[in-house]
Amino acid sequence: MRLNPVFMLSATDVAHFPSESKTANAPEVAFLGRSNVGKSSLINSLLGAKLAHTSSTPGRTRSINFFALYEGTGSKQKAQPSLIFADLPGYGYAKISKSISSEWPQFIEPYLTERETLALAICLVDTNIPPQASDTQLITFFKQMQRPFLVVGTKADRLSNNVLSKSLAALRQAHEVDEILPISAKTDAGTKVLWQHLMEVMD
């Protein structure tokens, strides 16, 4: 199945979340992670297009950016999206962590807790660094809210198989999860498996 991605809108408050008429109640997948974890690069890799903004400056994204995925192209493209990607602001970067923290209760937390069409949250963790407390906090949040989530380990191409295995084991133990999907936006390793999870959300 070919999905054609289209940028939908950016929202900096609850009032500007895409309406039911825009999304046609399509399931939404939220992408979250620390600043500089490679979130935008992964989204672009999955979409096959450079729609999510990547920057060398961590924390540049300060809004929830929505991307609609349509089945088919041209005259055969369906009128309603089949899936929505939501790119959420990064967290944990020292220079902006306070401002990001102040924004969470205003529109990020309501989206994660109240958005009825949110079907899956992709929690991104960096396989190249030790487990981070902020990542554990986010994962615990989803456990407590009983929201479906999947932990994905980014930048897996930078590590040897042995080192990657040890890193994933440490991350699983620290975050108390059974599965972490290693992935690389650079080599596309792991993206097919991730797409299998996304297709399950569509079904």
C-alpha positions in Angstrom: 0.0 0.0 0.0 1.3 3.4 -0.9 0.6 6.3 1.4 1.0 9.8 0.2 2.0 12.2 3.0 0.8 15.8 3.2 1.6 18.4 5.8 -1.7 19.3 7.5 -1.1 22.0 10.2 0.9 23.1 13.2 -0.9 23.6 16.6 0.4 25.5 19.6 -2.8 25.1 21.6 -5.8 22.8 22.0 -8.1 25.1 20.0 -6.0 24.5 16.9 -5.8 20.7 16.9 -7.1 19.4 13.6 -10.9 18.9 13.6 -12.8 15.7 12.9 -13.7 17.1 9.5 -10.0 17.4 8.6 -8.9 14.0 9.9 -12.1 12.0 9.2 -11.3 10.3 12.6 -8.2 8.7 11.1 -6.0 7.0 13.8 -3.1 9.2 14.9 0.4 8.2 15.8 2.4 10.6 18.1 6.2 10.8 17.9 7.9 11.9 21.1 11.5 12.0 22.3 14.3 14.1 23.7 15.6 16.9 21.6 18.2 15.7 19.1 17.0 12.1 19.4 16.4 12.0 15.6 12.6 12.3 15.6 12.2 14.5 12.5 14.7 12.3 10.6 12.8 9.2 11.5 9.4 10.7 10.5 10.9 11.9 7.1 12.3 8.4 6.6 8.9 6.8 7.2 7.1 9.3 5.0 9.7 9.1 2.2 9.7 12.9 2.0 11.4 15.7 3.9 8.2 17.2 5.5 9.3 17.2 9.2 11.8 20.0 9.9 15.2 18.8 10.9 17.6 21.2 12.6 21.1 21.2 14.1 19.6 23.3 16.9 17.8 21.0 19.4 14.3 21.9 20.5 13.5 23.9 17.4 10.0 22.3 17.1 7.7 24.2 19.5 4.3 23.0 18.1 2.6 19.8 17.3 2.9 19.3 13.6 0.3 17.1 11.9 0.9 15.1 8.7 -1.9 13.3 6.9 -1.2 10.1 5.0 -3.5 9.3 2.1 -3.8 6.0 0.2 -3.0 6.3 -3.5 -1.8 9.2 -5.5 -3.2 11.5 -8.1 -6.7 10.8 -9.3 -6.6 7.5 -7.3 -5.9 9.2 -4.0 -8.6 8.7 -1.4 -10.4 11.8 -0.2 -9.9 11.0 3.5 -6.6 10.3 5.2 -5.9 6.8 6.4 -3.4 7.8 9.1 -2.1 10.9 10.9 1.4 11.5 12.2 1.8 14.0 15.0 5.3 15.3 15.6 5.5 16.6 19.1 8.1 19.1 20.6 11.3 17.6 21.9 12.1 17.7 25.6 15.2 17.5 27.8 17.4 20.1 26.2 18.8 22.3 29.0 18.4 25.7 27.3 14.7 25.3 26.6 13.6 22.5 29.1 11.8 25.0 31.4 9.8 26.6 28.6 8.9 23.2 27.1 7.9 22.0 30.6 5.6 25.0 31.0 4.0 24.2 27.6 3.2 20.6 28.4 0.2 21.2 30.6 -1.2 23.8 28.1 -1.5 21.7 25.0 0.9 18.7 24.9 -0.5 16.8 27.9 -4.1 17.4 26.8 -3.3 16.0 23.4 -1.8 12.8 24.9 -4.5 12.3 27.5 -7.7 13.5 25.8 -7.2 13.0 22.1 -9.7 10.2 21.2 -8.1 9.5 17.9 -4.6 9.0 19.3 -4.0 5.3 18.6 -0.3 4.9 19.4 2.6 6.9 20.9 6.1 6.2 19.6 8.6 7.0 22.4 12.0 7.5 20.9 15.2 6.8 23.0 18.8 7.3 21.8 20.7 4.0 21.7 24.0 5.9 21.8 23.7 7.3 25.3 22.8 5.9 28.7 19.2 5.7 29.8 17.7 9.1 30.5 15.4 9.9 33.4 13.2 12.1 31.2 12.6 9.2 28.9 11.6 7.0 31.9 9.2 9.7 33.0 7.5 9.8 29.6 7.2 6.0 29.4 5.8 5.9 32.9 3.3 8.5 31.9 1.9 6.3 29.2 1.8 3.3 31.5 -0.2 5.2 34.0 -2.5 6.7 31.4 -2.9 3.2 29.9 -2.2 4.6 26.4 -0.7 2.3 23.8 2.9 3.0 23.2 6.0 1.6 21.5 9.6 2.4 22.5 11.9 2.8 19.5 15.7 3.1 19.8 17.2 5.6 17.3 20.6 5.9 15.7 21.1 2.1 15.8 23.5 2.3 12.8 26.1 4.0 14.9 26.8 1.0 17.1 28.2 -2.5 16.5 25.8 -5.3 17.0 27.4 -6.3 20.3 27.4 -2.7 21.7 23.8 -2.2 20.4 22.6 -5.3 22.2 24.1 -4.2 25.5 22.6 -0.7 25.0 19.1 -2.1 24.3 19.4 -4.4 27.4 20.3 -1.4 29.6 17.4 0.7 28.1 14.9 -2.1 28.6 15.9 -2.5 32.2 16.0 1.2 33.0 12.7 2.0 31.4 11.1 -1.3 32.5 9.8 -2.3 29.1 9.9 -5.7 27.4 10.6 -4.4 23.9 12.7 -1.7 22.3 12.7 -1.6 18.5 16.2 -0.5 17.2 15.9 1.7 14.1 18.0 3.9 11.8 16.7 6.7 9.8 20.0 6.7 7.9 20.0 3.1 6.7 16.2 2.4 7.2 17.0 -0.5 9.4 14.0 -1.4 11.5 11.6 0.8 9.5 9.8 -2.1 7.9 9.1 -3.5 11.4 7.9 -0.2 12.6 5.6 0.1 9.6 4.1 -3.2 10.6 3.0 -1.7 13.9 1.7 1.4 12.1 -0.4 -0.8 9.7 -1.9 -2.6 12.7 -3.0 0.8 13.9 -4.7 1.5 10.6 -6.5 -1.9 10.7 
